[in-house]
Amino acid sequence: MPRRVLTALAMAAVGLPAIIYGGVFYFLVLTIFLVGSAWEFVRLYRAVQYEPHEIVTIGGVLVIATARFFFSEYTIFILALFILLAMARPQFGERPGAMGRTGRDLLVVLDLSRSMNAADGEQSRLAVAKQLVRDLLRASPGQRVGLVVFGGSAFLQLPLTGNYAAFQRFLDAASTDDLGDPATDLSNALTAANTAFEHDGERGYQTVLLVSDGESGTGDIGPSLNRLGQARIPVLAVGVGTTEGAPVPADSSEAPEKWHRDHIGRIVLSRLEEGDLRRAARETGGSYYHWSPTIAHDLSESVARLDRRAITTADAMERVDRFQWPLGLAIGLLVLIPLTGGRTPRTGP
């Protein structure tokens, strides 16, 4: 069979695995090259009987062996192999990657008061609220998200980030047991959101997503709403629960009671209170929504109508391209061929 045909078949046999397996195959070829160079070195070393202690001479022979391995009748085949490896784009290692996209800074303010354990249906209000946030992020990707949790007190649980996996972990871990005060104070929650946005984000591109059953017995939300309005931060408020109400489960300190009771022994019913939630949305230029299974779609449309800006985040990890290595070897080989006499393979059978 003509040598050109054999070379073409060999290139096809090498190129396909190189493209499919990428970096793994690159290491395989590198190993074959090193073994070939070592074999050539051993052959020359034995032929001229160099002494083992002559390190410089042995190094020179290794260089000669490498050159002989390259500049043989298989030079073009090896050159094509390096080019194919470069086309396969081998990737090794990871590094923080700057990912650019457009979106807003979305701060999720999540109610963790005791009443969020009440179940108006098959799931508790807290479980419904968490699923709503997950659905919104799937329907409206590209935002930087942060998490504020509140009950009688409030604090920033996770600063704004583009790392959705980290946000998901914090959201899943959020529990009504995280706060010592089981009451609900919306004013503290909105103040914490204001403070968080003062230290991070860009004015005009910030949004608060408030998810609560609205039962707030203490605190005046007026001053916090004024600050949000002046900073042009709209509040998208979502009320979870029903106006009919549902019994509040007892906490661990009330065992073996099943339901939480008031001071005269009556089972406490928690109801959706929409007043402060509607007010927060109205006075900041946002919108109020009563929870429904399709509410995430409506929320994503509201977010999409708001102004967006370019967001760059380095939270994501990306694979590192190493195609430069085989490409550099191919270019070096092309440069060295004419300098070494440019022997090319025979074309005859």
C-alpha positions as CSV (number, residue, x, y, z in Angstrom):
1,M,0.0,0.0,0.0
2,P,1.4,3.5,-0.9
3,R,3.0,5.3,2.1
4,R,0.8,8.3,1.6
5,V,-2.3,6.2,2.0
6,L,-0.9,4.7,5.2
7,T,-0.1,8.1,6.5
8,A,-3.6,9.4,5.8
9,L,-5.2,6.3,7.5
10,A,-2.9,6.8,10.5
11,M,-3.8,10.5,10.7
12,A,-7.5,9.6,10.6
13,A,-7.0,6.9,13.3
14,V,-5.2,9.4,15.5
15,G,-7.4,12.5,14.8
16,L,-10.7,10.9,15.7
17,P,-9.8,9.9,19.2
18,A,-7.9,13.2,19.7
19,I,-11.1,15.1,19.0
20,I,-13.3,12.8,21.1
21,Y,-11.1,12.3,24.1
22,G,-9.2,15.6,24.1
23,G,-6.8,16.0,26.9
24,V,-6.6,12.3,27.8
25,F,-5.4,11.4,24.4
26,Y,-2.9,14.3,24.5
27,F,-1.2,12.7,27.4
28,L,-1.2,9.4,25.6
29,V,0.6,10.8,22.6
30,L,3.0,12.7,24.8
31,T,3.9,9.4,26.5
32,I,4.5,7.7,23.2
33,F,6.7,10.6,22.2
34,L,8.8,10.4,25.4
35,V,9.1,6.6,25.1
36,G,10.3,7.0,21.5
37,S,12.8,9.6,22.4
38,A,14.1,7.5,25.3
39,W,14.5,4.5,23.1
40,E,16.5,6.6,20.6
41,F,18.7,7.9,23.4
42,V,19.4,4.4,24.7
43,R,20.3,3.2,21.2
44,L,22.8,6.1,20.6
45,Y,24.2,5.8,24.2
46,R,25.0,2.1,23.7
47,A,26.4,2.8,20.2
48,V,29.0,5.3,21.3
49,Q,29.6,4.0,24.9
50,Y,29.3,7.3,26.8
51,E,30.2,7.2,30.5
52,P,27.2,7.6,32.9
53,H,28.9,10.4,34.8
54,E,29.1,12.6,31.7
55,I,25.8,14.4,32.4
56,V,26.3,17.2,29.9
57,T,27.1,14.8,27.1
58,I,24.2,12.6,28.0
59,G,21.9,15.7,27.9
60,G,23.2,16.6,24.5
61,V,22.6,13.0,23.2
62,L,19.0,13.3,24.5
63,V,18.5,16.5,22.5
64,I,19.9,14.7,19.4
65,A,17.6,11.8,20.1
66,T,14.6,14.1,20.3
67,A,15.6,15.8,17.0
68,R,16.1,12.4,15.3
69,F,12.7,11.3,16.5
70,F,11.1,14.4,15.0
71,F,13.1,14.9,11.8
72,S,12.7,11.4,10.5
73,E,10.6,10.2,7.6
74,Y,7.5,10.6,9.9
75,T,7.9,14.3,10.4
76,I,4.8,15.3,8.4
77,F,2.7,12.7,10.3
78,I,3.9,14.1,13.7
79,L,3.2,17.7,12.5
80,A,-0.3,16.7,11.5
81,L,-0.8,15.0,14.9
82,F,0.1,18.1,16.8
83,I,-2.3,20.2,14.6
84,L,-5.1,17.7,15.3
85,L,-4.4,17.8,19.0
86,A,-4.6,21.6,18.9
87,M,-8.0,21.4,17.1
88,A,-9.2,19.0,19.8
89,R,-8.8,21.8,22.3
90,P,-7.4,19.8,25.3
91,Q,-8.4,21.4,28.6
92,F,-6.7,20.8,32.0
93,G,-7.3,22.4,35.3
94,E,-9.7,25.1,36.4
95,R,-9.6,28.8,37.1
96,P,-12.1,31.5,38.2
97,G,-13.8,32.7,35.1
98,A,-15.2,36.1,34.4
99,M,-18.7,35.6,33.0
100,G,-20.5,38.6,31.4
101,R,-24.2,38.9,31.2
102,T,-27.0,41.4,31.7
103,G,-29.3,41.5,34.7
104,R,-30.2,43.2,38.0
105,D,-29.2,42.8,41.6
106,L,-32.0,40.8,43.2
107,L,-32.1,40.6,47.0
108,V,-34.5,37.9,48.3
109,V,-36.0,38.9,51.7
110,L,-37.4,35.6,53.1
111,D,-39.7,35.4,56.1
112,L,-38.5,32.8,58.7
113,S,-41.0,33.6,61.4
114,R,-42.9,30.8,63.2
115,S,-46.0,31.4,61.1
116,M,-44.2,30.3,58.0
117,N,-44.4,26.8,59.3
118,A,-48.1,26.8,58.8
119,A,-49.4,24.7,55.9
120,D,-52.4,26.2,54.0
121,G,-52.1,23.2,51.6
122,E,-49.9,20.1,51.4
123,Q,-46.7,22.2,52.0
124,S,-45.7,24.7,54.6
125,R,-45.5,28.4,53.6
126,L,-41.8,28.3,53.9
127,A,-41.5,25.3,51.5
128,V,-43.8,27.2,49.1
129,A,-41.7,30.3,49.3
130,K,-38.4,28.5,48.7
131,Q,-39.9,26.8,45.6
132,L,-41.1,30.1,44.3
133,V,-37.6,31.6,44.5
134,R,-36.1,28.5,42.7
135,D,-38.7,28.8,40.0
136,L,-38.0,32.5,39.5
137,L,-34.3,32.0,39.1
138,R,-34.8,29.3,36.5
139,A,-37.3,31.5,34.6
140,S,-35.2,34.7,34.9
141,P,-31.5,33.8,34.9
142,G,-28.7,36.4,34.7
143,Q,-29.4,38.1,38.0
144,R,-27.0,38.6,40.9
145,V,-28.9,37.2,44.0
146,G,-28.5,37.7,47.7
147,L,-30.5,36.5,50.7
148,V,-31.8,38.3,53.7
149,V,-33.7,36.3,56.3
150,F,-35.9,37.8,59.0
151,G,-38.4,37.2,61.8
152,G,-38.4,39.5,64.8
153,S,-34.8,40.4,63.7
154,A,-33.2,40.4,60.3
155,F,-29.7,39.9,58.8
156,L,-27.9,39.4,55.5
157,Q,-27.4,35.6,55.1
158,L,-25.7,35.7,51.7
159,P,-24.3,38.8,49.9
160,L,-25.1,39.4,46.2
161,T,-23.5,36.7,44.1
162,G,-23.7,35.2,40.6
163,N,-23.0,31.7,42.1
164,Y,-26.5,30.2,42.0
165,A,-25.3,26.9,43.5
166,A,-24.1,28.7,46.6
167,F,-27.3,30.6,46.8
168,Q,-29.3,27.4,46.5
169,R,-27.4,25.9,49.4
170,F,-28.2,28.8,51.6
171,L,-31.8,28.9,50.5
172,D,-32.2,25.2,51.2
173,A,-30.7,25.5,54.7
174,A,-32.9,28.4,55.8
175,S,-35.1,27.4,58.6
176,T,-37.4,29.0,61.2
177,D,-35.0,27.7,63.8
178,D,-32.3,30.1,62.6
179,L,-33.8,33.0,64.4
180,G,-34.3,33.4,68.1
181,D,-37.2,35.7,67.8
182,P,-40.2,33.9,66.2
183,A,-42.2,37.1,65.6
184,T,-42.4,39.0,62.3
185,D,-41.0,42.5,61.8
186,L,-41.1,43.7,58.2
187,S,-39.5,47.0,59.1
188,N,-36.3,45.2,60.2
189,A,-36.3,43.2,57.0
190,L,-36.6,46.2,54.7
191,T,-33.9,48.1,56.7
192,A,-31.5,45.1,56.3
193,A,-32.2,45.2,52.5
194,N,-31.5,48.9,52.4
195,T,-28.2,48.5,54.2
196,A,-27.1,45.6,52.0
197,F,-27.8,47.6,48.8
198,E,-25.9,50.6,50.2
199,H,-22.7,48.5,50.3
200,D,-23.2,46.5,47.1
201,G,-24.8,47.0,43.7
202,E,-25.5,49.9,41.5
203,R,-28.4,52.3,42.0
204,G,-31.2,51.9,39.4
205,Y,-30.5,48.2,39.0
206,Q,-31.5,46.9,42.4
207,T,-34.7,45.0,43.3
208,V,-36.1,43.5,46.5
209,L,-38.1,40.3,46.4
210,L,-40.1,40.1,49.6
211,V,-41.7,36.8,50.4
212,S,-43.8,36.7,53.5
213,D,-47.3,35.9,55.0
214,G,-47.4,39.6,56.0
215,E,-48.1,39.1,59.7
216,S,-46.1,42.0,61.2
217,G,-47.1,43.0,64.7
218,T,-44.2,45.4,65.4
219,G,-42.3,48.2,63.6
220,D,-43.2,50.9,61.2
221,I,-42.2,50.2,57.6
222,G,-42.7,53.8,56.5
223,P,-39.0,55.0,57.0
224,S,-37.6,51.9,55.3
225,L,-40.0,52.4,52.4
226,N,-38.9,56.0,52.0
227,R,-35.3,55.0,51.8
228,L,-36.1,52.3,49.2
229,G,-38.1,54.8,47.2
230,Q,-35.4,57.4,47.2
231,A,-32.9,54.9,46.1
232,R,-35.2,53.7,43.3
233,I,-35.3,50.2,44.6
234,P,-38.7,48.5,43.7
235,V,-40.1,45.9,46.0
236,L,-41.7,42.8,44.4
237,A,-43.8,41.5,47.3
238,V,-45.3,38.0,47.3
239,G,-47.9,37.0,49.9
240,V,-47.9,33.3,50.9
241,G,-50.8,31.8,52.8
242,T,-54.6,32.3,52.8
243,T,-56.9,34.8,54.4
244,E,-58.8,31.8,56.0
245,G,-55.6,30.9,57.8
246,A,-54.0,27.7,59.0
247,P,-52.8,26.4,62.5
248,V,-49.2,27.1,63.4
249,P,-47.3,24.0,64.4
250,A,-45.7,23.9,67.8
251,D,-42.0,24.3,68.1
252,S,-39.7,21.9,70.0
253,S,-40.1,23.7,73.3
254,E,-43.9,22.9,73.2
255,A,-43.6,19.1,72.8
256,P,-45.6,17.0,72.8
257,E,-48.1,19.6,71.6
258,K,-48.9,19.4,67.9
259,W,-50.0,23.1,67.5
260,H,-48.8,26.3,68.9
261,R,-51.3,27.8,71.5
262,D,-51.9,31.3,72.8
263,H,-51.7,32.4,76.4
264,I,-55.2,31.1,77.1
265,G,-54.7,27.7,75.4
266,R,-56.3,28.3,72.0
267,I,-54.7,27.0,68.9
268,V,-53.1,29.9,67.0
269,L,-54.3,30.4,63.4
270,S,-52.0,32.4,61.1
271,R,-53.6,34.3,58.2
272,L,-52.2,36.1,55.2
273,E,-52.0,39.8,55.9
274,E,-51.6,41.7,52.6
275,G,-51.7,45.3,53.9
276,D,-48.0,46.0,54.5
277,L,-47.0,43.9,51.5
278,R,-49.2,45.9,49.1
279,R,-48.0,49.1,50.7
280,A,-44.3,48.1,50.2
281,A,-44.9,47.4,46.6
282,R,-47.0,50.5,46.0
283,E,-44.7,53.1,47.6
284,T,-41.5,51.8,45.9
285,G,-42.9,51.4,42.4
286,G,-43.0,47.6,42.6
287,S,-45.8,45.0,42.4
288,Y,-47.7,42.8,44.8
289,Y,-48.6,39.2,44.0
290,H,-50.6,36.6,45.9
291,W,-48.9,33.3,45.6
292,S,-50.1,30.8,42.9
293,P,-48.4,27.9,41.2
294,T,-47.7,30.0,38.1
295,I,-46.6,33.2,40.0
296,A,-42.9,32.7,39.1
297,H,-43.7,33.4,35.4
298,D,-45.4,36.6,36.3
299,L,-42.5,37.7,38.5
300,S,-40.0,36.9,35.8
301,E,-41.9,39.1,33.4
302,S,-41.9,41.9,35.9
303,V,-38.1,41.6,36.4
304,A,-37.6,41.5,32.6
305,R,-39.4,44.8,32.2
306,L,-37.0,46.5,34.6
307,D,-33.7,48.1,33.4
308,R,-30.7,45.8,33.2
309,R,-27.0,46.3,33.2
310,A,-23.9,44.4,32.3
311,I,-22.9,42.1,35.1
312,T,-19.5,40.5,35.4
313,T,-18.9,37.8,38.0
314,A,-15.8,35.7,38.7
315,D,-17.7,33.2,40.9
316,A,-17.9,30.5,38.2
317,M,-15.1,28.1,37.5
318,E,-14.0,27.4,33.9
319,R,-11.8,24.8,32.3
320,V,-8.4,26.1,31.0
321,D,-7.6,25.6,27.3
322,R,-4.2,24.0,26.6
323,F,-4.4,23.9,22.8
324,Q,-1.5,26.3,22.8
325,W,0.9,23.5,23.7
326,P,0.4,21.2,20.7
327,L,0.0,24.3,18.5
328,G,3.3,25.7,19.7
329,L,5.0,22.4,19.1
330,A,3.6,22.3,15.5
331,I,4.8,25.8,14.8
332,G,8.2,25.1,16.3
333,L,8.4,22.0,14.1
334,L,7.6,24.0,11.0
335,V,10.4,26.4,11.9
336,L,13.0,23.7,12.6
337,I,12.3,21.6,9.5
338,P,14.2,23.9,7.0
339,L,16.9,24.5,9.6
340,T,17.7,20.8,9.9
341,G,17.7,20.0,6.2
342,G,13.9,19.5,5.9
343,R,13.9,15.8,5.3
344,T,10.5,14.8,4.1
345,P,8.9,11.3,3.9
346,R,9.4,9.2,0.8
347,T,6.4,9.2,-1.5
348,G,7.1,5.9,-3.2
349,P,5.5,2.6,-2.1
